[in-house]
Amino acid sequence: MFKGQILVRQQVIAIETLADGARKRCEISLADALIPTAPQPRRAFQGWRYFEAKDAPPDLPAGEGAALPQELARQLREIGAW
């Protein structure tokens, strides 16, 4: 998430529960590859990373999104011009 926008996604490789005495925590392993997505405004909160497939922003085709600066693209989407 960058400036209130989801811009990329990463594949979750593994989720492991780690125990340290009475304390437990989860370790989430992510793939190195960042997959650009169509920017989607979202407020920061813990559950945004677990979208249902129908609610997730679509992946951008290879090479798309680099033509316009991200700030300009965001402003065009906000006014409905793109």
N, CA, C and O atoms as a Maestro MAE file, in Angstrom:
{
 s_m_m2io_version
 :::
 2.0.0
}

f_m_ct {
 s_m_title
 :::
 protein
 m_atom[328] {
  # First column is atom index #
  i_m_mmod_type
  r_m_x_coord
  r_m_y_coord
  r_m_z_coord
  i_m_residue_number
  s_m_chain_name
  s_m_pdb_residue_name
  s_m_pdb_atom_name
  i_m_atomic_number
  :::
  1 25 0.859 -1.161 0.000 1 A "MET " " N  " 7
  2 3 0.000 0.000 0.000 1 A "MET " " CA " 6
  3 2 0.908 1.226 0.000 1 A "MET " " C  " 6
  4 15 1.868 1.304 0.766 1 A "MET " " O  " 8
  5 25 0.590 2.175 -0.865 2 A "PHE " " N  " 7
  6 3 1.373 3.392 -0.980 2 A "PHE " " CA " 6
  7 2 0.423 4.563 -1.117 2 A "PHE " " C  " 6
  8 15 -0.361 4.615 -2.065 2 A "PHE " " O  " 8
  9 25 0.478 5.505 -0.184 3 A "LYS " " N  " 7
  10 3 -0.381 6.687 -0.188 3 A "LYS " " CA " 6
  11 2 -1.855 6.314 -0.369 3 A "LYS " " C  " 6
  12 15 -2.567 6.917 -1.172 3 A "LYS " " O  " 8
  13 25 -2.298 5.310 0.392 4 A "GLY " " N  " 7
  14 3 -3.705 4.922 0.362 4 A "GLY " " CA " 6
  15 2 -4.128 4.163 -0.870 4 A "GLY " " C  " 6
  16 15 -5.323 4.061 -1.144 4 A "GLY " " O  " 8
  17 25 -3.178 3.622 -1.631 5 A "GLN " " N  " 7
  18 3 -3.490 2.876 -2.853 5 A "GLN " " CA " 6
  19 2 -2.827 1.506 -2.805 5 A "GLN " " C  " 6
  20 15 -1.663 1.389 -2.422 5 A "GLN " " O  " 8
  21 25 -3.553 0.486 -3.186 6 A "ILE " " N  " 7
  22 3 -2.939 -0.820 -3.403 6 A "ILE " " CA " 6
  23 2 -2.375 -0.769 -4.809 6 A "ILE " " C  " 6
  24 15 -3.098 -0.452 -5.754 6 A "ILE " " O  " 8
  25 25 -1.085 -1.079 -4.965 7 A "LEU " " N  " 7
  26 3 -0.422 -0.986 -6.267 7 A "LEU " " CA " 6
  27 2 0.185 -2.305 -6.722 7 A "LEU " " C  " 6
  28 15 0.390 -2.510 -7.918 7 A "LEU " " O  " 8
  29 25 0.474 -3.202 -5.784 8 A "VAL " " N  " 7
  30 3 1.080 -4.488 -6.121 8 A "VAL " " CA " 6
  31 2 0.530 -5.564 -5.200 8 A "VAL " " C  " 6
  32 15 -0.098 -5.282 -4.179 8 A "VAL " " O  " 8
  33 25 0.783 -6.795 -5.591 9 A "ARG " " N  " 7
  34 3 0.453 -7.925 -4.726 9 A "ARG " " CA " 6
  35 2 1.632 -8.891 -4.731 9 A "ARG " " C  " 6
  36 15 2.475 -8.859 -5.627 9 A "ARG " " O  " 8
  37 25 1.676 -9.747 -3.717 10 A "GLN " " N  " 7
  38 3 2.680 -10.789 -3.606 10 A "GLN " " CA " 6
  39 2 1.986 -12.087 -3.249 10 A "GLN " " C  " 6
  40 15 0.994 -12.098 -2.519 10 A "GLN " " O  " 8
  41 25 2.516 -13.177 -3.771 11 A "GLN " " N  " 7
  42 3 1.972 -14.489 -3.461 11 A "GLN " " CA " 6
  43 2 2.422 -14.921 -2.069 11 A "GLN " " C  " 6
  44 15 3.592 -14.781 -1.714 11 A "GLN " " O  " 8
  45 25 1.479 -15.447 -1.283 12 A "VAL " " N  " 7
  46 3 1.808 -16.018 0.014 12 A "VAL " " CA " 6
  47 2 2.315 -17.433 -0.243 12 A "VAL " " C  " 6
  48 15 1.608 -18.261 -0.816 12 A "VAL " " O  " 8
  49 25 3.547 -17.700 0.187 13 A "ILE " " N  " 7
  50 3 4.172 -19.011 -0.030 13 A "ILE " " CA " 6
  51 2 3.829 -19.966 1.107 13 A "ILE " " C  " 6
  52 15 3.528 -21.137 0.878 13 A "ILE " " O  " 8
  53 25 3.879 -19.450 2.347 14 A "ALA " " N  " 7
  54 3 3.622 -20.309 3.502 14 A "ALA " " CA " 6
  55 2 3.222 -19.462 4.698 14 A "ALA " " C  " 6
  56 15 3.614 -18.302 4.820 14 A "ALA " " O  " 8
  57 25 2.434 -20.066 5.575 15 A "ILE " " N  " 7
  58 3 2.084 -19.468 6.859 15 A "ILE " " CA " 6
  59 2 2.449 -20.496 7.920 15 A "ILE " " C  " 6
  60 15 1.959 -21.625 7.907 15 A "ILE " " O  " 8
  61 25 3.305 -20.091 8.825 16 A "GLU " " N  " 7
  62 3 3.790 -21.016 9.848 16 A "GLU " " CA " 6
  63 2 3.522 -20.430 11.235 16 A "GLU " " C  " 6
  64 15 3.780 -19.251 11.477 16 A "GLU " " O  " 8
  65 25 3.009 -21.252 12.135 17 A "THR " " N  " 7
  66 3 2.798 -20.830 13.514 17 A "THR " " CA " 6
  67 2 4.068 -21.142 14.297 17 A "THR " " C  " 6
  68 15 4.542 -22.278 14.304 17 A "THR " " O  " 8
  69 25 4.605 -20.133 14.949 18 A "LEU " " N  " 7
  70 3 5.820 -20.286 15.745 18 A "LEU " " CA " 6
  71 2 5.459 -20.131 17.213 18 A "LEU " " C  " 6
  72 15 4.732 -19.210 17.587 18 A "LEU " " O  " 8
  73 25 5.968 -21.034 18.043 19 A "ALA " " N  " 7
  74 3 5.697 -20.979 19.473 19 A "ALA " " CA " 6
  75 2 6.998 -20.700 20.214 19 A "ALA " " C  " 6
  76 15 8.040 -21.287 19.923 19 A "ALA " " O  " 8
  77 25 6.910 -19.788 21.179 20 A "ASP " " N  " 7
  78 3 8.047 -19.453 22.032 20 A "ASP " " CA " 6
  79 2 7.525 -19.487 23.461 20 A "ASP " " C  " 6
  80 15 7.167 -18.452 24.023 20 A "ASP " " O  " 8
  81 25 7.482 -20.661 24.038 21 A "GLY " " N  " 7
  82 3 6.889 -20.811 25.369 21 A "GLY " " CA " 6
  83 2 5.385 -20.615 25.268 21 A "GLY " " C  " 6
  84 15 4.716 -21.292 24.488 21 A "GLY " " O  " 8
  85 25 4.851 -19.683 26.062 22 A "ALA " " N  " 7
  86 3 3.411 -19.417 26.059 22 A "ALA " " CA " 6
  87 2 2.999 -18.496 24.915 22 A "ALA " " C  " 6
  88 15 1.811 -18.354 24.626 22 A "ALA " " O  " 8
  89 25 3.976 -17.872 24.268 23 A "ARG " " N  " 7
  90 3 3.666 -16.940 23.167 23 A "ARG " " CA " 6
  91 2 3.640 -17.668 21.834 23 A "ARG " " C  " 6
  92 15 4.463 -18.545 21.571 23 A "ARG " " O  " 8
  93 25 2.689 -17.294 21.004 24 A "LYS " " N  " 7
  94 3 2.599 -17.837 19.648 24 A "LYS " " CA " 6
  95 2 2.500 -16.674 18.678 24 A "LYS " " C  " 6
  96 15 1.944 -15.623 18.997 24 A "LYS " " O  " 8
  97 25 3.040 -16.879 17.505 25 A "ARG " " N  " 7
  98 3 2.916 -15.880 16.448 25 A "ARG " " CA " 6
  99 2 2.939 -16.585 15.103 25 A "ARG " " C  " 6
  100 15 3.310 -17.756 15.009 25 A "ARG " " O  " 8
  101 25 2.543 -15.868 14.072 26 A "CYS " " N  " 7
  102 3 2.558 -16.414 12.718 26 A "CYS " " CA " 6
  103 2 3.674 -15.763 11.921 26 A "CYS " " C  " 6
  104 15 3.942 -14.568 12.043 26 A "CYS " " O  " 8
  105 25 4.308 -16.576 11.111 27 A "GLU " " N  " 7
  106 3 5.302 -16.065 10.172 27 A "GLU " " CA " 6
  107 2 4.751 -16.295 8.768 27 A "GLU " " C  " 6
  108 15 4.447 -17.425 8.389 27 A "GLU " " O  " 8
  109 25 4.628 -15.224 8.011 28 A "ILE " " N  " 7
  110 3 4.090 -15.306 6.653 28 A "ILE " " CA " 6
  111 2 5.251 -15.139 5.695 28 A "ILE " " C  " 6
  112 15 5.951 -14.127 5.729 28 A "ILE " " O  " 8
  113 25 5.459 -16.134 4.833 29 A "SER " " N  " 7
  114 3 6.517 -16.072 3.826 29 A "SER " " CA " 6
  115 2 5.902 -15.659 2.497 29 A "SER " " C  " 6
  116 15 4.911 -16.238 2.054 29 A "SER " " O  " 8
  117 25 6.506 -14.639 1.857 30 A "LEU " " N  " 7
  118 3 6.004 -14.113 0.592 30 A "LEU " " CA " 6
  119 2 6.993 -14.367 -0.535 30 A "LEU " " C  " 6
  120 15 8.203 -14.424 -0.313 30 A "LEU " " O  " 8
  121 25 6.467 -14.520 -1.745 31 A "ALA " " N  " 7
  122 3 7.314 -14.637 -2.932 31 A "ALA " " CA " 6
  123 2 8.034 -13.311 -3.144 31 A "ALA " " C  " 6
  124 15 7.528 -12.261 -2.747 31 A "ALA " " O  " 8
  125 25 9.200 -13.349 -3.762 32 A "ASP " " N  " 7
  126 3 9.959 -12.128 -4.030 32 A "ASP " " CA " 6
  127 2 9.286 -11.242 -5.076 32 A "ASP " " C  " 6
  128 15 9.387 -10.017 -5.014 32 A "ASP " " O  " 8
  129 25 8.605 -11.859 -6.031 33 A "ALA " " N  " 7
  130 3 8.023 -11.115 -7.157 33 A "ALA " " CA " 6
  131 2 6.885 -10.208 -6.698 33 A "ALA " " C  " 6
  132 15 5.984 -10.643 -5.981 33 A "ALA " " O  " 8
  133 25 6.935 -8.940 -7.120 34 A "LEU " " N  " 7
  134 3 5.842 -7.994 -6.910 34 A "LEU " " CA " 6
  135 2 5.052 -7.924 -8.206 34 A "LEU " " C  " 6
  136 15 5.619 -7.665 -9.268 34 A "LEU " " O  " 8
  137 25 3.749 -8.153 -8.128 35 A "ILE " " N  " 7
  138 3 2.894 -8.166 -9.309 35 A "ILE " " CA " 6
  139 2 2.079 -6.873 -9.321 35 A "ILE " " C  " 6
  140 15 1.226 -6.673 -8.457 35 A "ILE " " O  " 8
  141 25 2.338 -5.983 -10.306 36 A "PRO " " N  " 7
  142 3 1.591 -4.720 -10.366 36 A "PRO " " CA " 6
  143 2 0.097 -4.964 -10.564 36 A "PRO " " C  " 6
  144 15 -0.302 -5.827 -11.346 36 A "PRO " " O  " 8
  145 25 -0.723 -4.196 -9.849 37 A "THR " " N  " 7
  146 3 -2.175 -4.290 -9.984 37 A "THR " " CA " 6
  147 2 -2.727 -2.926 -10.364 37 A "THR " " C  " 6
  148 15 -2.063 -1.901 -10.203 37 A "THR " " O  " 8
  149 25 -3.938 -2.932 -10.864 38 A "ALA " " N  " 7
  150 3 -4.622 -1.663 -11.099 38 A "ALA " " CA " 6
  151 2 -4.747 -0.975 -9.744 38 A "ALA " " C  " 6
  152 15 -5.237 -1.590 -8.797 38 A "ALA " " O  " 8
  153 25 -4.328 0.261 -9.622 39 A "PRO " " N  " 7
  154 3 -4.409 0.941 -8.325 39 A "PRO " " CA " 6
  155 2 -5.839 0.950 -7.791 39 A "PRO " " C  " 6
  156 15 -6.798 1.168 -8.532 39 A "PRO " " O  " 8
  157 25 -5.954 0.711 -6.505 40 A "GLN " " N  " 7
  158 3 -7.264 0.687 -5.855 40 A "GLN " " CA " 6
  159 2 -7.134 1.406 -4.514 40 A "GLN " " C  " 6
  160 15 -6.343 0.994 -3.665 40 A "GLN " " O  " 8
  161 25 -7.901 2.473 -4.319 41 A "PRO " " N  " 7
  162 3 -7.813 3.180 -3.040 41 A "PRO " " CA " 6
  163 2 -8.355 2.302 -1.912 41 A "PRO " " C  " 6
  164 15 -9.413 1.686 -2.039 41 A "PRO " " O  " 8
  165 25 -7.617 2.260 -0.820 42 A "ARG " " N  " 7
  166 3 -8.031 1.502 0.359 42 A "ARG " " CA " 6
  167 2 -7.493 2.188 1.597 42 A "ARG " " C  " 6
  168 15 -6.391 2.736 1.582 42 A "ARG " " O  " 8
  169 25 -8.261 2.159 2.658 43 A "ARG " " N  " 7
  170 3 -7.770 2.623 3.949 43 A "ARG " " CA " 6
  171 2 -6.926 1.503 4.540 43 A "ARG " " C  " 6
  172 15 -7.203 0.323 4.327 43 A "ARG " " O  " 8
  173 25 -5.916 1.876 5.267 44 A "ALA " " N  " 7
  174 3 -5.034 0.876 5.874 44 A "ALA " " CA " 6
  175 2 -5.752 0.177 7.027 44 A "ALA " " C  " 6
  176 15 -6.210 0.821 7.971 44 A "ALA " " O  " 8
  177 25 -5.840 -1.122 6.938 45 A "PHE " " N  " 7
  178 3 -6.329 -1.943 8.038 45 A "PHE " " CA " 6
  179 2 -5.857 -3.367 7.789 45 A "PHE " " C  " 6
  180 15 -5.555 -3.735 6.654 45 A "PHE " " O  " 8
  181 25 -5.796 -4.151 8.825 46 A "GLN " " N  " 7
  182 3 -5.158 -5.460 8.744 46 A "GLN " " CA " 6
  183 2 -5.769 -6.379 7.690 46 A "GLN " " C  " 6
  184 15 -5.024 -7.104 7.031 46 A "GLN " " O  " 8
  185 25 -7.066 -6.383 7.503 47 A "GLY " " N  " 7
  186 3 -7.695 -7.363 6.627 47 A "GLY " " CA " 6
  187 2 -7.653 -7.076 5.143 47 A "GLY " " C  " 6
  188 15 -8.125 -7.905 4.365 47 A "GLY " " O  " 8
  189 25 -7.111 -5.943 4.702 48 A "TRP " " N  " 7
  190 3 -7.143 -5.634 3.270 48 A "TRP " " CA " 6
  191 2 -6.380 -6.641 2.441 48 A "TRP " " C  " 6
  192 15 -6.671 -6.804 1.256 48 A "TRP " " O  " 8
  193 25 -5.419 -7.314 3.024 49 A "ARG " " N  " 7
  194 3 -4.610 -8.237 2.226 49 A "ARG " " CA " 6
  195 2 -5.304 -9.552 1.946 49 A "ARG " " C  " 6
  196 15 -4.770 -10.384 1.212 49 A "ARG " " O  " 8
  197 25 -6.481 -9.762 2.512 50 A "TYR " " N  " 7
  198 3 -7.179 -11.031 2.324 50 A "TYR " " CA " 6
  199 2 -8.463 -10.829 1.527 50 A "TYR " " C  " 6
  200 15 -9.548 -11.175 1.995 50 A "TYR " " O  " 8
  201 25 -8.347 -10.280 0.347 51 A "PHE " " N  " 7
  202 3 -9.511 -10.038 -0.498 51 A "PHE " " CA " 6
  203 2 -10.113 -11.341 -1.006 51 A "PHE " " C  " 6
  204 15 -9.407 -12.320 -1.246 51 A "PHE " " O  " 8
  205 25 -11.425 -11.331 -1.163 52 A "GLU " " N  " 7
  206 3 -12.064 -12.349 -1.980 52 A "GLU " " CA " 6
  207 2 -11.623 -12.036 -3.411 52 A "GLU " " C  " 6
  208 15 -11.371 -10.874 -3.730 52 A "GLU " " O  " 8
  209 25 -11.526 -13.036 -4.267 53 A "ALA " " N  " 7
  210 3 -11.050 -12.821 -5.642 53 A "ALA " " CA " 6
  211 2 -11.865 -11.749 -6.361 53 A "ALA " " C  " 6
  212 15 -11.306 -10.970 -7.133 53 A "ALA " " O  " 8
  213 25 -13.169 -11.695 -6.125 54 A "LYS " " N  " 7
  214 3 -14.024 -10.723 -6.811 54 A "LYS " " CA " 6
  215 2 -13.738 -9.280 -6.383 54 A "LYS " " C  " 6
  216 15 -14.055 -8.348 -7.122 54 A "LYS " " O  " 8
  217 25 -13.144 -9.084 -5.199 55 A "ASP " " N  " 7
  218 3 -12.872 -7.742 -4.674 55 A "ASP " " CA " 6
  219 2 -11.433 -7.274 -4.893 55 A "ASP " " C  " 6
  220 15 -11.124 -6.102 -4.677 55 A "ASP " " O  " 8
  221 25 -10.567 -8.169 -5.315 56 A "ALA " " N  " 7
  222 3 -9.149 -7.836 -5.484 56 A "ALA " " CA " 6
  223 2 -8.950 -6.997 -6.749 56 A "ALA " " C  " 6
  224 15 -9.631 -7.214 -7.751 56 A "ALA " " O  " 8
  225 25 -8.023 -6.046 -6.706 57 A "PRO " " N  " 7
  226 3 -7.739 -5.273 -7.911 57 A "PRO " " CA " 6
  227 2 -7.119 -6.174 -8.976 57 A "PRO " " C  " 6
  228 15 -6.321 -7.051 -8.647 57 A "PRO " " O  " 8
  229 25 -7.470 -5.975 -10.243 58 A "PRO " " N  " 7
  230 3 -6.920 -6.839 -11.296 58 A "PRO " " CA " 6
  231 2 -5.435 -6.562 -11.521 58 A "PRO " " C  " 6
  232 15 -4.950 -5.452 -11.304 58 A "PRO " " O  " 8
  233 25 -4.727 -7.606 -11.961 59 A "ASP " " N  " 7
  234 3 -3.319 -7.444 -12.325 59 A "ASP " " CA " 6
  235 2 -3.225 -6.584 -13.573 59 A "ASP " " C  " 6
  236 15 -4.097 -6.639 -14.440 59 A "ASP " " O  " 8
  237 25 -2.168 -5.791 -13.663 60 A "LEU " " N  " 7
  238 3 -1.908 -5.008 -14.865 60 A "LEU " " CA " 6
  239 2 -1.184 -5.887 -15.879 60 A "LEU " " C  " 6
  240 15 -0.316 -6.672 -15.499 60 A "LEU " " O  " 8
  241 25 -1.525 -5.771 -17.162 61 A "PRO " " N  " 7
  242 3 -0.757 -6.495 -18.183 61 A "PRO " " CA " 6
  243 2 0.701 -6.031 -18.149 61 A "PRO " " C  " 6
  244 15 0.985 -4.895 -17.767 61 A "PRO " " O  " 8
  245 25 1.612 -6.900 -18.543 62 A "ALA " " N  " 7
  246 3 3.044 -6.578 -18.531 62 A "ALA " " CA " 6
  247 2 3.299 -5.275 -19.279 62 A "ALA " " C  " 6
  248 15 2.837 -5.094 -20.406 62 A "ALA " " O  " 8
  249 25 4.035 -4.374 -18.644 63 A "GLY " " N  " 7
  250 3 4.390 -3.105 -19.280 63 A "GLY " " CA " 6
  251 2 3.372 -2.001 -19.092 63 A "GLY " " C  " 6
  252 15 3.703 -0.832 -19.291 63 A "GLY " " O  " 8
  253 25 2.140 -2.327 -18.715 64 A "GLU " " N  " 7
  254 3 1.115 -1.291 -18.532 64 A "GLU " " CA " 6
  255 2 1.333 -0.600 -17.199 64 A "GLU " " C  " 6
  256 15 1.819 -1.217 -16.252 64 A "GLU " " O  " 8
  257 25 0.986 0.649 -17.119 65 A "GLY " " N  " 7
  258 3 1.124 1.385 -15.885 65 A "GLY " " CA " 6
  259 2 2.409 2.188 -15.829 65 A "GLY " " C  " 6
  260 15 2.539 3.093 -15.004 65 A "GLY " " O  " 8
  261 25 3.356 1.871 -16.690 66 A "ALA " " N  " 7
  262 3 4.618 2.600 -16.693 66 A "ALA " " CA " 6
  263 2 4.529 3.848 -17.566 66 A "ALA " " C  " 6
  264 15 5.396 4.718 -17.487 66 A "ALA " " O  " 8
  265 25 3.490 3.948 -18.399 67 A "ALA " " N  " 7
  266 3 3.386 5.059 -19.342 67 A "ALA " " CA " 6
  267 2 3.114 6.394 -18.637 67 A "ALA " " C  " 6
  268 15 3.634 7.426 -19.061 67 A "ALA " " O  " 8
  269 25 2.317 6.387 -17.579 68 A "LEU " " N  " 7
  270 3 1.980 7.613 -16.852 68 A "LEU " " CA " 6
  271 2 2.589 7.565 -15.458 68 A "LEU " " C  " 6
  272 15 2.661 6.496 -14.851 68 A "LEU " " O  " 8
  273 25 3.021 8.691 -14.952 69 A "PRO " " N  " 7
  274 3 3.431 8.716 -13.548 69 A "PRO " " CA " 6
  275 2 2.244 8.323 -12.667 69 A "PRO " " C  " 6
  276 15 1.101 8.670 -12.967 69 A "PRO " " O  " 8
  277 25 2.517 7.601 -11.584 70 A "GLN " " N  " 7
  278 3 1.439 7.090 -10.742 70 A "GLN " " CA " 6
  279 2 0.546 8.193 -10.196 70 A "GLN " " C  " 6
  280 15 -0.669 8.016 -10.112 70 A "GLN " " O  " 8
  281 25 1.124 9.323 -9.824 71 A "GLU " " N  " 7
  282 3 0.321 10.420 -9.271 71 A "GLU " " CA " 6
  283 2 -0.657 10.956 -10.315 71 A "GLU " " C  " 6
  284 15 -1.814 11.227 -9.997 71 A "GLU " " O  " 8
  285 25 -0.203 11.109 -11.549 72 A "LEU " " N  " 7
  286 3 -1.088 11.585 -12.616 72 A "LEU " " CA " 6
  287 2 -2.186 10.569 -12.889 72 A "LEU " " C  " 6
  288 15 -3.348 10.942 -13.050 72 A "LEU " " O  " 8
  289 25 -1.829 9.281 -12.942 73 A "ALA " " N  " 7
  290 3 -2.830 8.237 -13.166 73 A "ALA " " CA " 6
  291 2 -3.877 8.254 -12.052 73 A "ALA " " C  " 6
  292 15 -5.068 8.095 -12.321 73 A "ALA " " O  " 8
  293 25 -3.441 8.446 -10.796 74 A "ARG " " N  " 7
  294 3 -4.373 8.497 -9.666 74 A "ARG " " CA " 6
  295 2 -5.329 9.671 -9.802 74 A "ARG " " C  " 6
  296 15 -6.531 9.527 -9.577 74 A "ARG " " O  " 8
  297 25 -4.797 10.838 -10.173 75 A "GLN " " N  " 7
  298 3 -5.648 12.022 -10.325 75 A "GLN " " CA " 6
  299 2 -6.653 11.838 -11.461 75 A "GLN " " C  " 6
  300 15 -7.801 12.265 -11.340 75 A "GLN " " O  " 8
  301 25 -6.244 11.217 -12.549 76 A "LEU " " N  " 7
  302 3 -7.167 10.971 -13.655 76 A "LEU " " CA " 6
  303 2 -8.275 10.015 -13.240 76 A "LEU " " C  " 6
  304 15 -9.431 10.210 -13.617 76 A "LEU " " O  " 8
  305 25 -7.937 8.974 -12.460 77 A "ARG " " N  " 7
  306 3 -8.977 8.050 -11.980 77 A "ARG " " CA " 6
  307 2 -9.941 8.761 -11.055 77 A "ARG " " C  " 6
  308 15 -11.148 8.531 -11.122 77 A "ARG " " O  " 8
  309 25 -9.422 9.627 -10.185 78 A "GLU " " N  " 7
  310 3 -10.281 10.342 -9.228 78 A "GLU " " CA " 6
  311 2 -11.322 11.210 -9.918 78 A "GLU " " C  " 6
  312 15 -12.446 11.330 -9.430 78 A "GLU " " O  " 8
  313 25 -10.968 11.812 -11.036 79 A "ILE " " N  " 7
  314 3 -11.936 12.663 -11.737 79 A "ILE " " CA " 6
  315 2 -12.739 11.894 -12.780 79 A "ILE " " C  " 6
  316 15 -13.582 12.466 -13.471 79 A "ILE " " O  " 8
  317 25 -12.472 10.578 -12.891 80 A "GLY " " N  " 7
  318 3 -13.236 9.745 -13.812 80 A "GLY " " CA " 6
  319 2 -12.797 9.840 -15.248 80 A "GLY " " C  " 6
  320 15 -13.543 9.448 -16.145 80 A "GLY " " O  " 8
  321 25 -11.599 10.353 -15.493 81 A "ALA " " N  " 7
  322 3 -11.134 10.517 -16.866 81 A "ALA " " CA " 6
  323 2 -10.353 9.314 -17.362 81 A "ALA " " C  " 6
  324 15 -9.971 9.263 -18.531 81 A "ALA " " O  " 8
  325 25 -10.107 8.331 -16.477 82 A "TRP " " N  " 7
  326 3 -9.330 7.174 -16.892 82 A "TRP " " CA " 6
  327 2 -9.772 5.948 -16.181 82 A "TRP " " C  " 6
  328 15 -9.223 4.870 -16.409 82 A "TRP " " O  " 8
  :::
 }
 m_bond[327] {
  # First column is bond index #
  i_m_from
  i_m_to
  i_m_order
  :::
  1 1 2 1
  2 2 3 1
  3 3 4 2
  4 3 5 1
  5 5 6 1
  6 6 7 1
  7 7 8 2
  8 7 9 1
  9 9 10 1
  10 10 11 1
  11 11 12 2
  12 11 13 1
  13 13 14 1
  14 14 15 1
  15 15 16 2
  16 15 17 1
  17 17 18 1
  18 18 19 1
  19 19 20 2
  20 19 21 1
  21 21 22 1
  22 22 23 1
  23 23 24 2
  24 23 25 1
  25 25 26 1
  26 26 27 1
  27 27 28 2
  28 27 29 1
  29 29 30 1
  30 30 31 1
  31 31 32 2
  32 31 33 1
  33 33 34 1
  34 34 35 1
  35 35 36 2
  36 35 37 1
  37 37 38 1
  38 38 39 1
  39 39 40 2
  40 39 41 1
  41 41 42 1
  42 42 43 1
  43 43 44 2
  44 43 45 1
  45 45 46 1
  46 46 47 1
  47 47 48 2
  48 47 49 1
  49 49 50 1
  50 50 51 1
  51 51 52 2
  52 51 53 1
  53 53 54 1
  54 54 55 1
  55 55 56 2
  56 55 57 1
  57 57 58 1
  58 58 59 1
  59 59 60 2
  60 59 61 1
  61 61 62 1
  62 62 63 1
  63 63 64 2
  64 63 65 1
  65 65 66 1
  66 66 67 1
  67 67 68 2
  68 67 69 1
  69 69 70 1
  70 70 71 1
  71 71 72 2
  72 71 73 1
  73 73 74 1
  74 74 75 1
  75 75 76 2
  76 75 77 1
  77 77 78 1
  78 78 79 1
  79 79 80 2
  80 79 81 1
  81 81 82 1
  82 82 83 1
  83 83 84 2
  84 83 85 1
  85 85 86 1
  86 86 87 1
  87 87 88 2
  88 87 89 1
  89 89 90 1
  90 90 91 1
  91 91 92 2
  92 91 93 1
  93 93 94 1
  94 94 95 1
  95 95 96 2
  96 95 97 1
  97 97 98 1
  98 98 99 1
  99 99 100 2
  100 99 101 1
  101 101 102 1
  102 102 103 1
  103 103 104 2
  104 103 105 1
  105 105 106 1
  106 106 107 1
  107 107 108 2
  108 107 109 1
  109 109 110 1
  110 110 111 1
  111 111 112 2
  112 111 113 1
  113 113 114 1
  114 114 115 1
  115 115 116 2
  116 115 117 1
  117 117 118 1
  118 118 119 1
  119 119 120 2
  120 119 121 1
  121 121 122 1
  122 122 123 1
  123 123 124 2
  124 123 125 1
  125 125 126 1
  126 126 127 1
  127 127 128 2
  128 127 129 1
  129 129 130 1
  130 130 131 1
  131 131 132 2
  132 131 133 1
  133 133 134 1
  134 134 135 1
  135 135 136 2
  136 135 137 1
  137 137 138 1
  138 138 139 1
  139 139 140 2
  140 139 141 1
  141 141 142 1
  142 142 143 1
  143 143 144 2
  144 143 145 1
  145 145 146 1
  146 146 147 1
  147 147 148 2
  148 147 149 1
  149 149 150 1
  150 150 151 1
  151 151 152 2
  152 151 153 1
  153 153 154 1
  154 154 155 1
  155 155 156 2
  156 155 157 1
  157 157 158 1
  158 158 159 1
  159 159 160 2
  160 159 161 1
  161 161 162 1
  162 162 163 1
  163 163 164 2
  164 163 165 1
  165 165 166 1
  166 166 167 1
  167 167 168 2
  168 167 169 1
  169 169 170 1
  170 170 171 1
  171 171 172 2
  172 171 173 1
  173 173 174 1
  174 174 175 1
  175 175 176 2
  176 175 177 1
  177 177 178 1
  178 178 179 1
  179 179 180 2
  180 179 181 1
  181 181 182 1
  182 182 183 1
  183 183 184 2
  184 183 185 1
  185 185 186 1
  186 186 187 1
  187 187 188 2
  188 187 189 1
  189 189 190 1
  190 190 191 1
  191 191 192 2
  192 191 193 1
  193 193 194 1
  194 194 195 1
  195 195 196 2
  196 195 197 1
  197 197 198 1
  198 198 199 1
  199 199 200 2
  200 199 201 1
  201 201 202 1
  202 202 203 1
  203 203 204 2
  204 203 205 1
  205 205 206 1
  206 206 207 1
  207 207 208 2
  208 207 209 1
  209 209 210 1
  210 210 211 1
  211 211 212 2
  212 211 213 1
  213 213 214 1
  214 214 215 1
  215 215 216 2
  216 215 217 1
  217 217 218 1
  218 218 219 1
  219 219 220 2
  220 219 221 1
  221 221 222 1
  222 222 223 1
  223 223 224 2
  224 223 225 1
  225 225 226 1
  226 226 227 1
  227 227 228 2
  228 227 229 1
  229 229 230 1
  230 230 231 1
  231 231 232 2
  232 231 233 1
  233 233 234 1
  234 234 235 1
  235 235 236 2
  236 235 237 1
  237 237 238 1
  238 238 239 1
  239 239 240 2
  240 239 241 1
  241 241 242 1
  242 242 243 1
  243 243 244 2
  244 243 245 1
  245 245 246 1
  246 246 247 1
  247 247 248 2
  248 247 249 1
  249 249 250 1
  250 250 251 1
  251 251 252 2
  252 251 253 1
  253 253 254 1
  254 254 255 1
  255 255 256 2
  256 255 257 1
  257 257 258 1
  258 258 259 1
  259 259 260 2
  260 259 261 1
  261 261 262 1
  262 262 263 1
  263 263 264 2
  264 263 265 1
  265 265 266 1
  266 266 267 1
  267 267 268 2
  268 267 269 1
  269 269 270 1
  270 270 271 1
  271 271 272 2
  272 271 273 1
  273 273 274 1
  274 274 275 1
  275 275 276 2
  276 275 277 1
  277 277 278 1
  278 278 279 1
  279 279 280 2
  280 279 281 1
  281 281 282 1
  282 282 283 1
  283 283 284 2
  284 283 285 1
  285 285 286 1
  286 286 287 1
  287 287 288 2
  288 287 289 1
  289 289 290 1
  290 290 291 1
  291 291 292 2
  292 291 293 1
  293 293 294 1
  294 294 295 1
  295 295 296 2
  296 295 297 1
  297 297 298 1
  298 298 299 1
  299 299 300 2
  300 299 301 1
  301 301 302 1
  302 302 303 1
  303 303 304 2
  304 303 305 1
  305 305 306 1
  306 306 307 1
  307 307 308 2
  308 307 309 1
  309 309 310 1
  310 310 311 1
  311 311 312 2
  312 311 313 1
  313 313 314 1
  314 314 315 1
  315 315 316 2
  316 315 317 1
  317 317 318 1
  318 318 319 1
  319 319 320 2
  320 319 321 1
  321 321 322 1
  322 322 323 1
  323 323 324 2
  324 323 325 1
  325 325 326 1
  326 326 327 1
  327 327 328 2
  :::
 }
}
